[in-house]
């Protein structure tokens, strides 16, 4: 039987602020340098070189971080907590709810403003902690994780 999905999320949208800023700065820089030829008129294909560098900078500084954000998800089901990340090669971490020992929430001032934060999920039986980084509605998600863990342990008799 397929597990029922309780909650599926990715990092808060504010994680995309730096890539958007990189895009704006690079486009502005491209326009300024294209218009400002100064003594570089002697360089053949000056504008093409500038815009080529802008595109390379955009791919590295904005597009790849956006893809990483888009392809990274955290999913809570009725039996497990799963974190998937990666664009080309995928890395998944799955924690059965029966192994969850505790959850901790870390929130900075900015996190509190955006109602986001990082949830640390500690597992029983090993010295491992899984972090769900900058998740939106962090307090709601932590409550759902704790509720599902309690429900899972009660129904399976692990309590």
Backbone as a ProteinNet text record, in pm:
[ID]
protein_1_A
[PRIMARY]
XXXXXXXXXXXXXXXXXXXXXXXXXXXXXXXXXXXXXXXXXXXXXXXXXXXXXXXXXXXXXXXXXXXXXXXXXXXXXXXXXXXXXXXXXXXXXXXXXXXXXXXXXXXXXXXXXXXXXXXXXXXXXXXXXXXXXXXXXXXXXXXXXXXXXXXXXXXXXXX
[TERTIARY]
83.9	0	88.9	54.9	132.1	106.8	215.1	196.6	116.4	36.1	-43.4	41.8	47.9	126.4	49.7	115.6	57.4	100.1	225.6	282.7	398.9	404.4	517.4	555.3	683.4	728.5	870.2	912.9	1052.6	1096.4	1221.8	1272.4	1187.9	1182.4	1102.3	1142.5	1046.5	1072	1180.9	1202.1	1305.5	1445.4	1458.9	1585.2	1623.4	1524.5	1549.9	1591.1	1592	1629.2	1771.4	1873.1	2006.9	2014.3	1954.3	1958.4	1887.6	1778.4	1709.7	1798.9	1864.4	1955.6	2072.1	2126.9	2235.4	2187	2066.3	2011.1	1999	1942.5	1924.7	2059.5	2154.5	2286.4	2356.9	2351.4	2419.5	2358.1	2225.2	2160.8	2194.8	2189.2	2225.3	2370.5	2457.8	2599.6	2621	2548	2557.5	2517.5	2406.4	2362.9	2463.1	2510.4	2605.8	2733.2	2786.7	2910.6	2890.3	2772.8	2746	2738.9	2682.9	2670.5	2801.6	2878.4	3002	3120.4	3140.5	3245.8	3383	3390.4	3515.4	3625.5	3736.7	3850	3849.8	3743.4	3740.6	3673.4	3651.4	3593.2	3681.7	3808.8	3901.2	3887.4	3818.3	3799	3686.5	3717.5	3612.2	3504.5	3381.3	3266.6	3254.8	3284.6	3282	3147.5	3037.6	2905	2875.3	2913.5	2888.8	2967.3	3089.2	3171.1	3106.9	3064.5	3000.3	2876.3	2787	2662.7	2689.5	2792.7	2830.6	2871.9	2950.7	2990.6	2870.7	2777	2655.3	2575.6	2562.7	2487.3	2556.8	2687.5	2761.7	2744.1	2756.9	2736.5	2595.8	2496.8	2357.8	2333.1	2387.2	2369.6	2429.3	2551	2617.9	2557.4	2518.7	2474.8	2326	2245.3	2100.4	2027.5	2057	1980.9	2006	2132.3	2163.8	2106.8	2121.2	2056.2	1904	1841.8	1697.4	1661.4	1737.1	1711	1726.5	1829.9	1849.3	1730.1	1680.7	1562.8	1440.9	1422	1306.5	1307.2	1425.2	1435.7	1450.6	1455.7	1469.9	1334.2	1290.4	1161.6	1173.8	1087.9	1074.7	930.8	913.4	780.7	757	641.5	597.3	480.5	492.4	381.1	336.6	240.2	192.5	289.3	398.6	495.1	639.6	670.5	809.9	823.1	944.2	983	1094.4	1079.2	1174.2	1222.9	1353.9	1414.9	1489.3	1451.9	1513.4	1581.7	1700.8	1770.6	1860.9	1899.7	1990.8	1924.6	2004.6	1954.7	1992.5	2120	2165.8	2167.3	2234.5	2230.4	2143.3	2054.9	1958.8	2007.9	1983.6	2017	1890.2	1850.9	1730.5	1765.5	1704	1716.2	1575.7	1556.5	1425.3	1437.5	1347.9	1344.7	1208.2	1203.9	1076.2	1028.3	898.8	846.8	873	883.9	912.4	1051.1	1141.3	1277.2	1297.2	1195.9	1209	1207.5	1313.7	1324.7	1284.4	1322.1	1291.4	1301	1235.3	1246.6	1283.5	1368.7	1407.5	1389.1	1350.9	1333.4	1431.6	1501.8	1591	1533.3	1519.2	1462.7	1538.6	1590	1653.4	1544.3	1584.5	1488.6	1420.9	1500.1	1444.5	1351	1389.7	1303.3	1169.2	1171.9	1047.2	958.4	1018.2	941.9	870.2	938.6	882	811.9	803.5	741.8	808.5	939.7	1015.6	1118.9	1197.1	1301	1356.2	1445.8	1508.5	1462	1415.5	1374.1	1483.6	1531.3	1627.6	1549.8	1557.4	1489.3	1595.1	1590.1	1686.7	1624.5	1706.4	1656.4	1708.5	1630.1	1669.1	1756.7	1844.1	1925.1	2053.7	2070.6	2195.6	2216.6	2335.6	2368.8	2353.4	2231.9	2211.9	2100.3	2119.9	2020.7	2000.8	1876	1843.3	1784.6	1832.3	1782.3	1694	1577.1	1490.2	1513.2	1583.3	1639.1	1540.3	1521.1	1438.7	1301.5	1230.4	1097.6	995.1	896.7	790.6	696	625.2	530.3	595.6	712.8	795.5	725.4	652.7	588	475	403.7	297.2	356.1	466.3	528.4	583.5	645.3	695.7	581	469.3	352.6	298.6	294.9	248.3	341.6	473	568.7	546.6	538.7	519	386.3	281.7	150.9	155.7	221.1	232.1	318.8	427	511.9	432.4	359.3	277.1	171.9	103.5	0.8	62.9	179.5	246	286.5	345.7	390.5	272.5	161.3	42.6	-19.9	-31.4	-94.5	-5.1	126.8	216.9	258.4	222.8	252.9	395.8	466.8	606.8	619.8	511.9	518.9	558.7
-118.1	0	125.1	219.8	343.5	433.8	490.7	580.6	705.3	753	872.8	996.2	1090.1	1212.4	1309.1	1351.9	1446.4	1588.7	1604.4	1737	1722.7	1808.7	1809.7	1955.3	1985.4	2123.8	2128.5	2247.7	2272.9	2394.5	2430.5	2545.2	2668.9	2759.7	2881.6	2958.9	3029.4	3103.2	3209.2	3256	3358.8	3305.2	3173.7	3112.7	3155.6	3196.7	3239.1	3386.2	3459.2	3601.2	3623	3549.3	3570	3542.2	3432.3	3414	3526.7	3578.8	3689.5	3813.5	3838.8	3952.9	3937.9	3817.9	3792.2	3822.3	3780.2	3804.2	3954	4028.3	4172.6	4242.5	4208.7	4272.5	4239	4112.8	4074.5	4140.5	4148.6	4212.7	4361.6	4426	4568.4	4589.6	4504.7	4514.2	4492.4	4396.9	4371.5	4492.7	4557.1	4676.7	4791	4812.2	4920.7	4897.5	4777.3	4749	4750.2	4711.7	4716.7	4860.8	4949.2	5089.6	5165.8	5122.3	5190.8	5127.1	5162.4	5096.8	5155.5	5275.5	5344.4	5314.2	5265.9	5239.6	5095.8	5022.9	4882.1	4861.4	4969.6	4954.8	4872.3	4867.1	4791.2	4639.6	4599.3	4456.2	4404.8	4306.8	4254.6	4180.8	4200.1	4131.6	4163.1	4285	4327	4294.7	4333.5	4311	4162	4083.7	3939.2	3876.6	3922.4	3871.6	3908.1	4033.7	4078.4	3995.3	3982.7	3908.6	3758.9	3706.5	3566.7	3546.4	3641.5	3634	3651	3738.4	3756.5	3626.1	3560.2	3433.8	3327	3314.9	3216.8	3247.6	3376	3414.9	3386.2	3408.5	3382.3	3232.6	3150.4	3004.8	2957.1	3003.3	2959.7	3022	3149.1	3219.9	3222.1	3190.2	3199	3072.9	3025.2	2913.2	2783	2752.9	2629	2632.3	2743.5	2747.8	2733.3	2791.4	2775.8	2629.4	2559.8	2417.2	2334.9	2366.3	2294.6	2315.5	2439.8	2469.3	2393	2394.5	2330.8	2179.4	2119.2	1973.3	1918.7	2005.3	1959.8	1967.4	1853.9	1849.9	1772.4	1808.1	1736.2	1687.7	1557.1	1497.5	1420.6	1446.6	1372.2	1285.7	1154.4	1063.2	1004.3	914.3	851.9	747.5	718	618.5	667.2	778.8	821	969.9	1018.2	1154.6	1140	1206.5	1188.5	1324.3	1334.4	1455.5	1418.2	1480.4	1453.3	1579.7	1563.9	1679.3	1635.2	1731	1704.6	1727	1771.1	1797.6	1682.3	1656.5	1549.3	1416.4	1413.1	1292.9	1324.6	1235.8	1256.7	1190.6	1257.7	1204.6	1209.4	1095.8	1088.8	1036.6	1097.9	1050.9	1019.4	896.8	854.8	812.7	866	829.5	768.7	642.1	584.9	658.6	685.7	760.1	689.9	559	484.6	512.7	568.3	597.7	743	827.5	968.3	978.3	1037	1051.3	1191.2	1292.8	1430.4	1522.2	1636.8	1740.8	1871.9	1947.8	2080.2	2179.7	2301.7	2406.4	2518.8	2562	2677.7	2786.2	2909.1	3020.6	3148.5	3212	3342.3	3449.7	3574.2	3684.5	3688.3	3671.4	3671.1	3552	3434.9	3316.9	3342.9	3404.8	3432.6	3527.6	3625.6	3719.5	3646.5	3551.8	3477.5	3348.1	3321.3	3199.1	3073.7	3082.8	2968.1	2929.6	2827.7	2784.9	2649.6	2600.2	2470.3	2373	2257.6	2152.6	2047.5	2017.8	1909.6	1790	1679.4	1556.8	1459	1425.6	1331.8	1193	1095.3	958.9	874.3	775.9	682	572.8	517.6	404.6	442.5	567.1	610.8	757.3	803.4	941.2	1027.1	1028.6	1105.5	1207.4	1319	1424.7	1466.3	1475.5	1520.3	1660.2	1750.4	1887.8	1914.8	1967.9	2019.2	2169.9	2220.2	2355.1	2457	2565.6	2680.9	2642.1	2558.7	2519.2	2626.8	2650.5	2745.1	2682.5	2766	2718.8	2617.3	2651.6	2557.9	2503.7	2588	2541.6	2442.8	2469.4	2377.5	2242.6	2247.1	2122.3	2043.3	2111	2039.3	1973.8	2045.3	1988.3	1867.3	1874.9	1760.8	1640.9	1666.8	1556.9	1490.2	1570.6	1514.4	1439.8	1493.4	1426.7	1293	1291	1166.2	1063.3	1108.6	1017.4	955.3	1036.9	987	888.5	923.8	835.4	704.6	712.6	593	499.8	557.1	476.1	416.7	489.3	438	322.3	335.1	229.8	108.6	128.9	14.9	-49.4	14.2	-44.6	-24.7	74.3	100.4	184.1	234.9	327.5	264.9
0	0	0	-85.2	-98	22.7	81	195.8	157.8	251.1	228.5	259.7	165.7	184.9	274.5	382.5	476.6	440.1	403.7	380.1	283.2	182	89.1	67.8	82.8	71	17.9	-15.4	-49.9	29.4	20.2	95.7	65.3	161.9	149.3	24.5	-36.4	-159.7	-143.1	-20.2	-1.3	-30.4	-38.9	-77.7	-219.8	-297.2	-435.3	-446	-335.7	-340.6	-395.4	-349	-406.6	-557.1	-608.9	-754.6	-831.5	-777.5	-843.9	-842.5	-730.4	-720.9	-818.9	-830.7	-926.4	-1068.2	-1101.5	-1234.4	-1262.6	-1168.4	-1186.9	-1202.6	-1116.8	-1123	-1254.5	-1295.8	-1420	-1542.6	-1549.1	-1663.5	-1666.1	-1549.5	-1543.2	-1583.8	-1533.2	-1568	-1717.9	-1773.8	-1918.2	-1999.8	-1960.2	-2033.1	-2018.2	-1897	-1873.3	-1953.5	-1949.8	-2022.3	-2173.1	-2219.7	-2364.3	-2413.4	-2332.5	-2371	-2351.2	-2254.1	-2214.6	-2286.1	-2407.8	-2485.7	-2457.3	-2416.1	-2383.2	-2485.4	-2435.9	-2525	-2575	-2547.4	-2587.5	-2723.2	-2797.5	-2930.9	-3022.4	-2988.9	-3072.9	-3051.6	-2943.7	-2916.9	-3006.7	-3092.9	-3180.8	-3099	-3138.4	-3076.2	-2926.9	-2890.4	-2750	-2683.1	-2746.1	-2686.4	-2671.9	-2771.4	-2763.9	-2648.7	-2627.6	-2517.2	-2383.9	-2370.6	-2245.9	-2217.4	-2316.9	-2293.6	-2274.9	-2336.5	-2311.4	-2166.1	-2113.7	-1972.5	-1879.3	-1917.8	-1838	-1833.2	-1946.7	-1950.9	-1866.4	-1875.9	-1795.6	-1646.8	-1609.7	-1470.2	-1423.2	-1509.6	-1474	-1452.9	-1540.9	-1526.3	-1394.6	-1364	-1241.1	-1115.4	-1122.1	-1002.9	-979.4	-1081.8	-1064.8	-1111.3	-1230.5	-1285.3	-1209.7	-1181.7	-1108	-965.7	-890.1	-758.1	-766.9	-871.6	-889.1	-912.7	-997.1	-1021.9	-893.8	-814.4	-688	-595.8	-588.7	-506.6	-558.9	-689.3	-751.2	-731.8	-735.1	-729.1	-586.8	-486.5	-347.9	-277.3	-223.8	-154.5	-23.9	69.6	195.9	202.6	229.7	228.2	357.8	417.7	535.5	493.5	515.6	489.5	622.5	615.8	739.4	793.1	720.7	767.3	771.6	703.2	693.1	667.2	689.6	654.4	551.9	437.7	328.1	278.9	256	203	74.8	-36.9	-167.4	-217.2	-273.1	-328.5	-442.1	-524.2	-634.3	-768.5	-865	-998.8	-1091.1	-1104.8	-1193.9	-1118.8	-1005.9	-922.5	-801.5	-768.4	-661	-533.2	-421.2	-289.3	-204.6	-151.3	-69.7	68.5	169.2	306.3	355.1	401.2	450	594.5	676.5	818.3	847.7	887.1	930.3	1056	1065.2	1179.5	1312.4	1309.9	1432.1	1489.2	1408.4	1454.4	1496.8	1478.9	1516.5	1668.8	1724.2	1869.3	1915.3	1838	1878	1757.4	1768.3	1666.3	1733.9	1670	1718.1	1604.5	1639.2	1539.1	1566.5	1461.8	1470.5	1381.8	1440.5	1365.2	1397.2	1293.9	1311.5	1310.6	1326.6	1321.3	1183.7	1078.3	942.7	925	978	970.9	1037.8	1154.1	1226.3	1147.8	1081.4	999.8	886.2	823.1	710.9	752.1	882	935.9	879.8	863.7	814.2	919.2	890.7	982.8	942.5	1025.2	1001.9	1109.1	1065.9	1159.3	1162.7	1282.8	1300.8	1354.5	1283.1	1323.1	1370.8	1499.9	1557.8	1557.7	1521.1	1512.5	1627.6	1663.7	1769	1708.3	1789.8	1745.7	1676.3	1644.1	1583.2	1617.4	1594.1	1625.4	1500.8	1445.1	1322.7	1339.2	1272.4	1270.2	1125.6	1084.9	950.6	961.7	875.4	877.2	756.1	784.7	679.5	681.2	581	582.2	527.7	601.2	562.2	509.3	580.8	536.8	573.5	485.7	519.4	621.8	695.1	797.1	889.9	940.4	1015.2	1140	1210.2	1332.9	1301.2	1192.9	1149.9	1108.8	1033.5	988.9	1106.8	1203.2	1320.5	1397.3	1412.6	1481.8	1405.7	1273.1	1193.3	1206.4	1207.4	1224.3	1359.7	1466.5	1600.6	1612.2	1550.3	1552.2	1479.5	1362.4	1286.7	1358.6	1422.8	1499	1612.6	1685.1	1796.1	1745.2	1635.6	1577.5	1529.8	1466	1415.4	1529.8	1635.2	1747.3	1824.5	1829.8	1898.6	1822	1690.4	1609.8	1591.5	1594.6	1575.2	1706.3	1818.4	1948.6	1993.9	1936.7	1972.5	2098.4	2151.3	2262.8	2392.1
[MASK]
+++++++++++++++++++++++++++++++++++++++++++++++++++++++++++++++++++++++++++++++++++++++++++++++++++++++++++++++++++++++++++++++++++++++++++++++++++++++++++++++

